[in-house]
Amino acid sequence: MGTDPDPLLIAIEAYLSETGISQTAFGYYSVNDPALVSDMRRGREPRRAVRERVLAFIDLPHRGTAREAARKNAA
């Protein structure tokens, strides 16, 4: 039996899918850690402070802003 997926990672994956932002941009903009998502996919369990920052980032009413910033930086 495997472990249950981290609810935070599920929320991040939904956010990535909804906004189209890359995993590295998400990590950078949310907690200044471009490897956050890939590390979590490999089993990293972030500390409470990081979890709170990620949730705050996801809940902010700026969804379009992050996506636009990521696209500008990619261009």
C-alpha positions in Angstrom: 0.0 0.0 0.0 1.3 3.5 -0.9 0.9 6.6 1.1 -1.8 9.1 0.5 -0.8 12.0 -1.6 -0.1 15.3 0.2 -3.2 17.5 0.0 -0.9 20.5 -0.5 0.7 18.8 -3.6 -2.8 18.1 -4.9 -3.7 21.8 -4.5 -0.5 22.8 -6.2 -1.1 20.5 -9.1 -4.7 21.9 -9.5 -3.3 25.4 -9.4 -0.7 24.6 -12.1 -3.3 23.0 -14.3 -5.7 25.9 -13.8 -3.2 28.7 -14.4 -0.7 27.2 -16.8 2.2 28.4 -14.7 5.2 26.2 -14.8 6.2 24.2 -11.7 9.5 26.1 -11.4 7.8 29.5 -11.7 5.3 28.5 -9.1 8.0 27.5 -6.6 9.9 30.7 -7.3 6.9 33.0 -6.9 5.4 31.3 -4.0 8.4 30.5 -1.7 11.5 31.5 -3.7 12.3 27.8 -4.4 12.1 26.7 -8.0 12.6 23.1 -7.1 9.7 23.0 -4.6 7.2 21.1 -6.8 9.6 18.6 -8.2 11.0 17.9 -4.8 7.5 17.4 -3.4 6.7 15.0 -6.2 9.7 13.0 -5.1 8.5 12.9 -1.5 9.7 16.2 0.1 7.5 17.3 3.0 7.8 21.0 3.4 7.7 22.6 6.8 4.7 24.4 8.2 6.0 27.9 7.3 6.5 26.8 3.6 3.1 25.2 3.5 1.4 28.3 4.8 3.2 30.5 2.3 2.2 28.2 -0.6 -1.4 28.2 0.6 -1.4 32.0 0.9 0.0 32.3 -2.6 -2.7 30.0 -4.0 -5.4 31.8 -2.2 -4.4 35.3 -3.3 -6.7 37.0 -5.9 -3.8 37.4 -8.3 -4.1 34.2 -10.3 -3.8 36.0 -13.6 -0.9 38.1 -12.4 1.4 35.1 -11.6 0.6 33.6 -15.0 1.3 36.8 -16.8 4.6 37.3 -14.9 5.7 33.8 -15.8 4.9 34.3 -19.4 6.8 37.6 -19.5 9.9 36.0 -17.9 9.8 33.1 -20.4 9.7 35.4 -23.4 
